[in-house]
Amino acid sequence: MKRYVFVGLLCLLAVTSCKEKTQEKTAPVYKKMTVELSNQTLETAYSATMTGKEIVEVRPQVSGLITKILIKEGDKVKKGQPLFVIDQVPYQAALNTAEAALESAKAAEATAQLNYDSRKQLRDEQVISDFDLQTSYQSLVSAKARVSEARAQLTNARNSLGYTVVRSPLTGVAGMIPYHVGALVSSNITEPLVRVSDDNEMLVYFSMSEREIMDLTMANGSMENYVDQMPTVKLKMTNGSEYDQEGKVDAVSGLVDEGTGAVSLRATFPNPRHILRNGGSATVILRSKRDNVIVIPQSATLELQNKVFVYRIVDGKAKITPVEVNRLNNGTEYVVENGLQPGEIIVAEGAGLVRDGEEIR
C-alpha cells in the first residue's frame, strides 16, 4: 500500500513539474527597458503648402487688343518692367483730341479775359452798366472752368495711353499667360494677364491640432512665447530631400478652424536660388529640444480614451500605469512628463498585448 502511495506521489510531482514547465514555455516574452533620463531632440512633421511672399494678379486698366507680349512664362521680371502692350492707336488719338481741346479752351479763356478787361474799362467810364460787366465776368469764369476741364481730360487721356503699356508691379517671377496677341482684354477680365510672384522668400503654411496648440501654450505661458523661443524649422521637399535653408515660424492664427479643429501657422524660408515654387507642397519639420527628460518608444504605450498607459514591471508582473506625454513627438517616441521615474522597468514593445497583472518573462 505504501508503495502505491509513493508511486502516486511521484506521478503527482511529475504532472505538477510538467505543468509548470508547460506554463513556463507558454508564458509570453516581452522586451523590457529601464527608464532613464536623457537629452532629446524630437522632430515632428507637418504637411505644408507654399506661396510667394507677394503674389500680384496683373490686370489691364484699359480695354483693347493685345498687340505685344514682352515676356515669356516663367521669366524673372523687375518692378516697372513692361509686360504687355495694348493697342495704342485709339488712346493716342484721344490724347491728341484732348490736347487740341485744351488749346481751344485756353484761347476761349484768353478771349473772355480780353472782353472782361475791355468792359471793365468801359464800366469805369460809365459807358456800360454793371450788368454788362457782370455778364462778361461770368463768361470769363466759364472759360476758365472749361480750361480746367480740358486739362483733366488731357490727364486722363495721357494716363489711359500710359496704361496701354502694362508693367510689372513688383520684382519676381511671371506665371502662365492665358492670352495671346490679338486677344481683346479689359479691366473686367476673369483671368489676369499674368501673375507675378515675389519668391525671394517663401511663406509656408501648415496646421497643428487644437490640442497641440493648447499643450504648447500651457507649457510656454503663451503661444507668443513659444514662437519667440522656437528654434528654426526645416523643410522636406516633395522629392524627399531636405531643403538647404532653415526657416522661422513667425505667425500663428488666433482662430481654430471649425471644420478641421486645426490652427494654422506660417513659417518663412529664404529662397535665394528660387528652388521653392509658389503653390508647391512640402513638409515642415519642427524640432523640440528637451534636456533631462524620460523618453520612451511609442511601442511601449497603450492609448485608451485619449489617455496613454505603460506597463511597469513590478515583482515580475505587469502593472498598468497612466503617464502624461508631450504631444509634440517624432512619430516613434514620447517624452514622458509625468508617471514614470528613472530606474523603473517597463515593457518596451507589444504593450497592446499585455494584460494587467500578467507575469512577464
Phi, psi and omega in degrees: 000317179297325180297318180295320179296318181296317179296321179298318179296319178299316179297319181296317178296321180295317180297316180298317180297318179297320181295317179296320179295322179296316179296321180295322181289324185270348179298133184293151179247128181236146175284136181237165179213153177264129182290130181222160174272143179204167173264135187219139171246112181265140177242129180239134185258140178225133176294143186216158173238155186238144172222156175292160181299322175225136176229122183238132173273118181273120180233150179286151177258353177228162180265152176156181179272138175289123180257336180214140169243116192263001180227167173248158179298132181089359179293149169277131183235157179251157179300130180088355181289134177296134180247317183221155172234127177260145183319118186266347188304307182294329180283329174292320177296319179296325177293316179299318178297318180294321177297316179295320179297323178294317179298320178296319179294323178296318179297318178295323178295317180297319178297317179295325178294316178298316181299317181294316180299318180296314182290330177295320178294318178296324179291324177298329178272004179059036177274324179241168182274168175298327180298316179297320179295317180295324178296317179293327178294318179296325176295322178295315179300318179296321180294320178296321179296321179293327176295315178298318178296319179294323177295318179297318178295324177295318178298315178299317180295320179294318178296317180299320178295321178294327180290347178291341172261107183273122186249158180285131180281348180204170176273129182179210182240133180280142177269209180283149181247109185276001184242160179234167176301133181100350179287141178271124183231163178204179180290348183260010182297146181287313181262130180294160177301318179194158173250134178247127183242128173275102185252023173295332171230143180246137175264121184248120184254135177213173185229146171243155176290157179301325181293319178297316179298319180296317179299315181293321180296315181291325182287333185248003180090321176197161179291330178296320177297319180297316180296319180296323184268350185296133175290171179298156182247156180253168183224128175253126184276171187294339178275004177092349181275156180268132180294140187278000176245145177260151183245178181225130174287123185233003180205140176227129180294143177272003183240150175259129178296121184294331182283320185253343184070024183247160178242132183275141175232157179229133174241145180250130180239135172292149183222058187296331181261006176057038177284318181282141184242144176300132181087357181284171178239157181198186177233123177273133179249113177265135180250139178229112181265126180232133180254142177054056179236163177267124180241127179232154176289149178295337177293346179269003185244161177224131182250124179226125177052049177063018175241149183253135181233155170229166175251110171279147177260109181240120182054039175081003181238153181280131177235115182292135186221126176285143178226155173256128182239153174284127185289343174281112184216170183263009178092347180234341184224157174240145166266120183273121180272329184200148175117343179230153178236148176302141180097341178287154182248134181229161172289126187268336182218148175074033182299332180290346181261350185278147174250141181300130180088356182290142176287132184248126175261000000 
